[in-house]
Amino acid sequence: MKIAPLMQVLLNDADFQPVLVHTGQHYDQNMSGQFFQDLAIPEPGYHLEAGGGSHAQQTAEIMKRLEPVLLKEKPQAVLVVGDVNSTVAGALVAKKLGISVVHAEAGLRSFDRSMPEEINRLVTDSISDLLLVTEESGRTNLIREGVPETNICLVGNLMIDSLQRHRAQALQSGIGQQLGIAGKFGLVTLHRPANVDQPEQLAEIVSALEIISRSLELYWPVHPRTRSRLADNGIALSPAIHLLDPLGYLDFLWMQAHSTLVLTDSGGVQEETTVLGVPCLTLRENTERPITIDCGTNRLAGTSKESILAAWRETLEHPRHGSIPPLWDGKAGPRCLEALRKHFLPHTVARVS
């Protein structure tokens, strides 16, 4: 969702020759291949096929397989997005080869270093040369950490570019009919290790979902790791909680847009629900996207049964309508392009107004 708008603007600018590298970190067809089709992303120039393993194993494997690609291509810059293992692996390999690093979605902070994503964000930002920021908190965090303001550019949210571009198409999805959805429903996503890898924590969250499902049917596209944890720990679900295979981008966007409530631990879903105006309960103790709370429809619900149900009741009694954050207007891609042009091609004529 972040790569698609970038590839679109870069491919349409003769001054750039983008080469797309798919690390393979997300290797399930519904979690990767289907997204490439839905978002019309060009076929990657390289498939590293480095999926699976622990955080250390995966990061190391991506680094090992990416280095020969960069030695062959000799790029002027490597652009990495988000906060996954591919992000920090790409940044480290590039920097050690003396290649400039651009980080899209820079500066976000949960201030919780027990989260692998927070470590990835901190390391990547500390070695990046150009930092493209989605919200004002990111700019503030980077300046506090000593990043020169000249290296920071507030561009908006690439995720929302994809949402706006594909929204009408997604609303034509037949997923609701396929699932037999006739009335109001809630949508669940859960994948963070802190929530799904500890049996007691997973059971705590599921117990809250069970109670919510008594008044609102829940649909849960299940991450493969989460599905295995549910089975391994013998956690049973009520018939009102419908487990689904992972969904493609368009089908999932339809589900979000039509939900009465979304319960998630995903950062991207917090952003999308804010723009869609759908109430969101984030099943975490913190968020690196505070604008979704300050400006949007998101609430921190915590991870205990009691805190989740309290946030659910608060949502029912005091619904939060929210507004769209600044620069989340579907034009982040062109602003990223202009930031790249100014940084790497300072003497050329601007192509973006």
VODRENGU-492231 format. One record per residue (C-alpha): x negated, y, z negated. Coordinates in steps of 0.001 Angstrom, whole numbers, plus 500000, padded with zeros to 6 digits. Example, Ala and Ser with C-alpha at 12.3 -4.5 7.8 and 13.67 -1.06 7.14 Angstrom:
residues 2
487700495500492200
486330498940492860
//
This chain:
residues 353
500000500000500000
497028502320499460
494991501119502431
497764501414505032
498030505245504982
494232505586504951
493741503298507943
496441505133509842
494809508555509528
491240507311509972
492047505344513132
493677508451514599
490602510631514043
487842510234516636
485204511356514126
485697508212512022
485168504541512783
486755502670509866
485892499028509253
488344497220506973
486978494555504620
489412492124502963
487645490681499930
490184487911499402
490792488837495761
494519488527496503
494678485441498671
498248484174498350
500191484697501612
503026486532499853
500595488633497821
498340489598500727
499197488328504196
502836489373504040
501826492843502898
499540493248505927
502487492399508173
505021494575506371
502723497592506260
501357497124509805
497767497138508568
495253496240511312
493489492906511120
490454493325508834
487048493372510431
485801491013507734
487435488423505479
485183487678502502
487481484953501088
486173485564497575
489382484868495626
489684482979492357
487469482495489323
486920484562486195
486453488316486349
482662487911486368
482704485132488955
485071486978491265
483208490281491015
479861488572491618
481179486595494595
482606489726496220
479281491535495720
477314488635497178
479528488425500267
479906492173500797
476211493057500791
475431491421504192
478423493236505705
477141496620504562
473590495813505690
474962494960509129
477408497855509491
475242500557507850
478217502772506945
477887506363505829
480341505642503006
482295502855501365
485817503797500297
487335501716497500
490842501984496101
492506501306492775
491054499493489778
490683495815490655
487518493714490729
487122494428494452
486990498144493606
484055497982491235
482273495288493270
482417497396496417
481238500507494608
478288498735492983
477048497109496180
477326500344498141
475581502459495534
472689500025495155
472193500219498933
472158504024498836
475563504335500498
478009507020499387
481041505832497404
484532507284497715
487106506239495109
490770506682495936
492973506787492819
490118508040490672
490278509406487146
493193507391485760
492596506333482161
494507504165479696
491768504735477063
492013501022476305
488719499300477048
490182495879476358
491793496186479816
489556494875482625
491036497529484898
489861500304482577
486276499032482781
486558498893486569
487848502473486654
485132503834484372
482271502138486200
483553503020489660
484150506678488844
480736507021487197
478949506151490467
481350507683492997
480374510655495147
483876511739496158
486818511139493811
490330511314495265
492878511899492501
496605511123492378
497667513274489424
496374516133487287
495458513852484355
492900512169486621
491210515462487405
491189516430483710
489692513088482684
486911513270485260
485927516814484307
485845515753480639
483500512915481654
481131515324483374
482059514850487020
481450518067488992
484687519694490086
483284519946493625
483364516134493837
487042515876492810
489985516352495140
493639516141494095
495299514512497097
498478512906495784
499497509273495821
498797506931498739
501248504387497304
504019506902497858
502957507464501471
503674503788502090
506925503930500157
508214506943502089
507119505555505438
508787502169504920
511721503099502693
514394503117505402
513123499832506797
513029498260503330
516619499249502657
517603497080505632
516105494002503938
518432491056503523
516809489891500286
519815490882498168
522137488805500308
519666485899500333
519588485915496542
523346486318496212
523081489587494303
526574491016493923
526395493452491005
523967495295488793
520626493644488058
517224494280486544
513806493549488055
510846492107486134
507146491948487004
504493490659484632
500901489799485415
498402491442483058
496269488916481159
497038490535477799
500718489788478388
500691486415480113
497562484587478939
498424484577475231
501312482188474502
502615484141471503
502609487425473409
504317485937476457
506971484325474256
507577487662472511
508237489429475799
510394486612477140
512507486664473985
513303490336474653
514106489560478293
516469486816477135
518518489299475106
518562491914477886
519682489257480378
522871488707478355
524157492031479683
522046492470482833
520984489687485184
517217489747485700
515231488799488798
511570488022488284
509160487591491237
506565485539489400
502832485975489815
501276482497490305
499265482785487096
502345483847485126
504361480915486447
501681478473485330
501539480071481867
505300479738481443
505108476069482378
501977475330480335
503519476806477209
506925475233477657
508716478595477686
512296478060478822
514391480788480394
518117481400480409
520028480992483702
520437484777483788
516686485193484370
516038484198487964
512446483242488783
511455484055492368
508383483401494463
506269486520495099
508029488903497483
506716490809500469
506449494576500252
509717495407502011
511793492906500040
510271494042496753
510902497684497616
514561496843498256
514747495143494863
513241498169493124
515486500657494886
518649498760493948
517704497864490367
519490499239487359
516263498789485394
512704497676486079
510581496033483376
506925495835484358
503293495967483318
502205497150486785
500772500608487318
501967500818490905
505524499884489968
505556502695487400
504757505089490237
507243503668492726
510153503630490278
509437507262489402
509830508271493050
512850506012493525
514495507471490405
514940504033488822
514552503644485024
511341501797484185
510207500172480950
506454499580480914
505638496497478859
502378497857477517
501148500006474639
499595502568476992
499578503745480581
496899505273482778
499671507036484705
501064509515482135
502787511590484800
505327508780485238
506382509451481640
505934513235481545
507629513805484876
509210510532485951
511558507783484813
509074505646482896
509083504766479191
506422502892477250
508230499916475734
505339498193473965
504997494428473997
506933493256470952
510490492007471090
511647494804468797
509906497627470696
511137496409474091
514720496169472889
514477499600471251
513288501090474552
516123499266476346
518684500767473997
517128504215474380
517398503898478147
521071502993477899
521871505843475524
519610508507477014
518855507739480671
515853509568482053
516415510977485539
512962512408486087
511512514196489114
508912513500491779
505394514511490651
503440517193492519
501905516062495846
503734512712495768
505297513765499048
504126511108501517
501236513250502768
498365511935500629
496803510172503625
496259513381505620
494922515117502494
492478512235501938
491335512593505545
490731516296505096
488762515640501883
486611513102503745
486039515535506599
484973518320504253
482633516022502336
481017514133505208
481610516419508210
481464519909506695
480659521639509983
483504520193512055
486864521782512637
489625520756510215
492220518466511784
494814518541508997
496864521564507952
//
